[in-house]
Amino acid sequence: MLPLWVADMDFVSPPAVLQALHERVAHGVFGYGSDTKKLTEIIVERLFRLYGWRVTPEDIVYIPGVVPGFNLACLAYAEAGERVVVQTPVYPPLLKAPFETGRDGADIGFNRDTDGRFSVDWQAFESAMAAEARLFILCNPQNPLGRVFTRHELEKMAAICLKRGTVICSDEIHCDLVFAGHRHVPIASIDPEIAQNTVTLMAPSKTYNLAGLQCSFAVIQNEQLRKRFRAADKGLMAHLNLLGCTAAVAAYSQGQTWLDELLQYLAANRDVTVKFIHEHMPKIGVTAPEGTYLAWLDCTKDPALSRPYQFFLKQAHVALSDGRQFGAPGEGHVRLNFGCPRALLLEALERMRRALERNASK
Ligand SMILES: Cc1ncc(COP(=O)(O)O)c(C=O)c1O
């Protein structure tokens, strides 16, 4: 079975991260020692350097993961039964967050342009926010669609939320995984008024393959929103993982060359995937993702693929992610993770092609 599913990569983290972790482990004492001062300085400098976004150390709230972050946002900014809006298809824990926290989850779809690109369904967006939405959870770059929203799209979404008094929680965990020709814009960096209405969730985990080390952060510039976010955890939130903090410092301060190389490799994997599917599995729809290492495969045009996840699992021994977990528009779709060695990716694609061929000749 070739696993191209859970959104982490097969690659070893940057050498500087491994070295920093070895040194920290050699220290041998693992008490309450997560000193976040250095990491905070690095994050503040980084957000300004990359996005021209000025934040202060006080704006940063550490959390063990982005998933706890958006669940906390549901608890903090909507009361039980109040409306939280998400755009589907979307990362399953984000889709489930309103329900897990007893809020009223409302999901809106995307439009499909003629070139296959997904874009915001503005009519649905406007009416969802108009119906007393307390919170909008944005996923940018978008998992599973691979869209990197433009400044214009973000400005428009933010303006509607501001008009309706809807708080924005922006999951930007994939922010560093953006391909040439696209640019990540943190929605809160657009202007101070938007920043005052937004909680941004980020982490080095996707970028440097550190998800198991649990070190993430929220940027919350509005003091009231920050207080409510902190209060919502009711003492249940674990503090930052000591080794995660060590890894994050090393990754952010010494991992840029590794990341540049990674992005080139991922871009080539993306191109290989899209070309292979266009050439050898023409009934499957795919558009080149603008960011992330995830490709969203539309199998709805092939009658043989009514349950594509099961089909590829059983017939090709390739484990993708079942599109149905990503919300109603995910029916007939699968997500493919190309964050793996190219030989393995090609082997998986070839197995998928052969399974379809065998099925067609039955
Ligand atoms: C959009 C998105 N948010 C959050 C996560 C996971 O966040 P964490 O492991 O920090 O809880 C993922 C992982 O796939 C993701 O794709």
The ligand as a Gaussian input file, in Angstrom:
#p B3LYP/6-31G(d) Opt

LIG

0 1
 C       -5.442000      23.435000       6.972000
 C       -4.857000      22.674000       8.102000
 N       -4.961000      23.141000       9.355000
 C       -4.445000      22.477000      10.413000
 C       -3.776000      21.284000      10.240000
 C       -3.214000      20.563000      11.431000
 O       -2.779000      21.427000      12.408000
 P       -2.091000      20.946000      13.757000
 O       -1.389000      19.647000      13.489000
 O       -1.157000      22.063000      14.089000
 O       -3.177000      20.813000      14.765000
 C       -3.650000      20.757000       8.961000
 C       -3.004000      19.458000       8.756000
 O       -3.164000      18.812000       7.762000
 C       -4.177000      21.473000       7.868000
 O       -4.057000      21.025000       6.617000

